[in-house]
Amino acid sequence: MHQAFKDRHTPLYTQAAMLLRHRITSGVWKKDEQLPVIETLMAEFGVARTTIRQALGLLEEEGLIQRARGKGTFVTDTWDKPSWLTLDTSWASFLRTLEGSWSKLINVHDEVGYQGLDLALGVPAAAYRVISRIHGSGDKAYGDVCIRLDQRCYELAPKRFEAEFIIPVMESLSQIKIASAKQVLTIGVADFEVAERLKIAVNAPVGRLRRVLCDEEGTAIYIGDITYRGDLVRLEMNMNR
């Protein structure tokens, strides 16, 4: 079996699809190029025929390949490298990213006693207003968003918080003081709900970002959980010496 297949919690066909997808998106396999036959991929990855077929099925759903009976499997001639949405580690760059994006409200509800926050990131507020949204750019959704906003902050401008991007609204209100901002990024795959909202295949690669903003007392007044499409978003970081 291929040495890259180390994740016991992710199906083999999903891991195979990730490797094949990377060869297309990185330009190893170009437009109209024929992929190796299934037997070759089986031998390379050390997996069963069914695994390769399922992996190719995922790529076909994403529009990266097309299979022609009796001819083989080809990279589609309509596939283009994505226009990347770049996430930066600087506050100013993050705000600039929002300027070219749109937001669609999905759900709003209240939550008391939230226990899902690592205390190294902040202390939970007594109550939150939970705002779920889809963020996008152009004709594509790129992020599935769930934001917990301290109820005290929310009550300062409820209509604006539900209609606009939340962090710019927070910055515009003098009563809200953001003392610290932290982010944690993990890599995973899309579940059914995320796949449906972002119009991607189940188990497609995604990035999960938790963004926490705290006030001067260390209370997490904003907890944002954003799941980004792996094929549209990339993270850039400057490594200062």
SVG drawing of the C-alpha trace seen along z (x, -y; Angstrom):
<svg xmlns="http://www.w3.org/2000/svg" viewBox="-32 -55 48 60">
<polyline fill="none" stroke="black" stroke-width="0.4" points="0.0,0.0 1.2,-3.6 3.2,-5.1 0.9,-8.2 -2.0,-6.1 -1.5,-6.5 -4.8,-8.0 -6.9,-5.1 -9.9,-7.4 -10.2,-8.4 -11.4,-5.9 -8.7,-4.7 -10.6,-5.9 -10.6,-9.4 -6.9,-9.3 -6.3,-8.0 -8.5,-10.8 -6.4,-13.4 -3.2,-12.1 -4.8,-12.0 -6.4,-15.5 -3.0,-17.0 -1.5,-15.7 -4.1,-17.6 -4.2,-20.8 -0.4,-21.0 -0.1,-20.5 1.6,-17.1 -1.4,-15.9 -2.5,-18.6 -5.7,-19.4 -6.8,-16.6 -4.0,-14.3 -5.0,-10.7 -4.6,-9.2 -2.8,-5.9 -5.1,-2.9 -6.7,-1.6 -4.4,1.4 -1.4,-0.9 -2.9,-3.0 -3.8,0.1 -0.2,1.3 1.2,-2.1 -1.1,-2.6 -1.4,1.0 -5.2,0.9 -8.1,2.7 -9.8,1.8 -12.9,0.7 -10.8,-1.9 -9.4,-3.4 -12.9,-3.5 -14.4,-5.3 -11.5,-7.8 -12.0,-8.5 -15.7,-8.9 -15.0,-11.7 -12.8,-13.5 -15.4,-13.1 -18.0,-14.7 -15.7,-17.6 -15.3,-18.1 -11.6,-17.4 -11.8,-14.3 -14.1,-12.6 -14.2,-8.9 -15.0,-7.8 -15.9,-4.1 -13.3,-2.3 -11.0,-5.3 -9.8,-5.9 -9.9,-8.7 -8.8,-12.2 -8.3,-15.5 -11.1,-17.8 -10.4,-20.5 -12.6,-22.9 -10.7,-22.6 -8.8,-25.7 -6.6,-26.4 -8.6,-28.1 -8.6,-31.8 -7.2,-31.5 -8.6,-33.3 -5.5,-34.0 -5.7,-33.9 -3.0,-35.9 -1.8,-36.1 -2.1,-39.9 -5.2,-41.7 -5.2,-44.2 -4.9,-41.5 -7.8,-39.6 -10.1,-42.6 -9.1,-43.2 -10.2,-39.6 -13.7,-40.4 -14.0,-43.4 -14.4,-41.1 -16.7,-38.6 -20.4,-38.0 -22.3,-36.5 -25.5,-34.5 -27.3,-34.1 -28.3,-30.5 -29.4,-30.4 -29.3,-32.4 -29.9,-31.2 -28.8,-31.8 -26.5,-29.6 -25.7,-29.6 -22.8,-27.8 -20.6,-27.1 -17.9,-24.6 -16.1,-23.9 -13.3,-26.5 -9.7,-25.7 -8.9,-28.0 -5.5,-28.8 -7.5,-30.8 -9.8,-32.6 -12.5,-32.4 -16.0,-31.7 -18.6,-34.5 -21.8,-33.8 -24.0,-33.7 -23.5,-33.9 -25.5,-34.7 -24.7,-32.0 -24.7,-33.1 -24.3,-30.6 -23.5,-31.8 -22.0,-30.9 -19.2,-33.1 -18.3,-33.3 -16.7,-35.2 -18.1,-35.6 -20.4,-32.6 -18.7,-30.2 -19.1,-29.7 -15.7,-29.2 -16.5,-29.0 -19.1,-27.4 -19.1,-29.7 -20.4,-29.5 -19.7,-32.5 -20.4,-32.8 -20.7,-36.5 -20.8,-37.5 -24.5,-38.4 -23.4,-41.7 -21.7,-42.7 -24.6,-41.4 -27.1,-43.6 -25.2,-46.7 -26.1,-46.4 -28.2,-43.2 -29.5,-44.1 -26.0,-45.0 -24.4,-41.8 -27.0,-39.7 -26.7,-41.6 -23.0,-42.5 -19.6,-40.9 -19.2,-40.7 -15.6,-41.7 -15.8,-45.0 -19.0,-45.8 -17.2,-45.0 -14.4,-47.4 -16.8,-50.2 -18.3,-50.1 -16.4,-52.1 -17.9,-50.1 -16.1,-46.9 -12.4,-46.6 -10.5,-43.7 -7.4,-43.1 -6.2,-39.9 -6.8,-37.7 -5.7,-34.1 -6.2,-31.5 -5.8,-27.7 -5.9,-25.9 -6.5,-22.1 -6.9,-20.0 -9.7,-17.6 -12.4,-16.4 -15.9,-17.7 -18.9,-15.9 -22.3,-15.8 -23.6,-19.1 -20.5,-21.1 -20.2,-19.4 -23.8,-20.3 -23.4,-23.9 -20.1,-24.5 -21.1,-22.4 -18.1,-20.0 -17.9,-16.3 -18.2,-14.5 -14.7,-13.9 -13.2,-16.6 -10.2,-18.3 -11.1,-21.3 -9.3,-23.6 -10.9,-24.2 -10.1,-27.5 -11.0,-28.6 -10.6,-32.3 -10.9,-33.7 -11.1,-37.4 -10.8,-38.4 -11.4,-41.6 -9.1,-43.1 -10.3,-40.7 -9.5,-37.7 -13.2,-36.9 -13.7,-35.3 -16.2,-37.8 -16.0,-36.2 -15.4,-32.6 -15.5,-31.8 -15.4,-28.3 -14.9,-28.5 -14.6,-25.5 -12.9,-26.5 -12.9,-24.7 -9.4,-23.2 -9.5,-23.9 -10.2,-27.7 -8.4,-28.9 -4.7,-28.9 -2.9,-30.2 0.2,-32.4 2.5,-33.1 5.7,-35.2 8.5,-33.5 10.4,-36.4 13.9,-35.8"/>
</svg>
